Amino acid sequence: MMDQVISIAMIEEKARDAFSRGAGRDEHGFNWHSPAIEAWQAEWDRCAAEAWGIELEVSPP
């Protein structure tokens, strides 16, 4: 079996497209354990904050 490799930029683009079409934050279609979910939700959250005029709280690393 070959795993498909996608970049963070591709994940973020998919999240932006999903937000634009009204998909929910958890409607990413990734396996529940996929590390891509974090990037997806971060970009979805960024899009939501921008659209709704709110500031995201970013905690330092």
Secondary structure by P-SEA (a helix, b strand, c coil): cbbbbbcaaaaaaaaaaaaaaccccccccccccccaaaaaaaaaaaaaaaaabbbbbbbcc
